[in-house]
Each structure stands twice: as structure tokens, then as C-alpha cells.
Amino acid sequence: MSQVSLSQLLKEGNLFAEQCPSREVLKHVTSRWGVLILVALREGTHRFSDLRRKIGGVSEKM
């Protein structure tokens, strides 16, 4: 089995590779508030305080 270089994995965006930077993004998207925030941001940019008002239950520690 041949090994694939890190630069090749980054180009391909292999989510199954441990070192793929996309995994860091997925951590945030799949967090407790990630999906709700993404849905809210589809309408455009918002300040944190606007997001907090829009999404019920969001705390300062978000």
C-alpha cells in the first residue's frame, strides 16, 4: 500500500484523513450551536449579540 503525502490529502480534502484541516471545521459545524448558527448566517452577517437574540438558549460561553 502506498502512502499519500499530507499535501496530496489537503488538495483532495480527504475527511477520513486524520490531518485533514476540514475536520476542524466539522468540529465547529457539528457542535451544539454550529448548525443553528449556520442557518442564521445564511441570511447574512450578524453580530454575536444578534445571533444570541435570534437563537434561543445561546450563552456567553458559546
Secondary structure, 3 states (H helix, E strand, C coil): CCCCCHHHHHHHCCCCCCCCCHHHHHHHHCCCCHHHHHHHHCCCCCCHHHHHHHCCCCCCCC
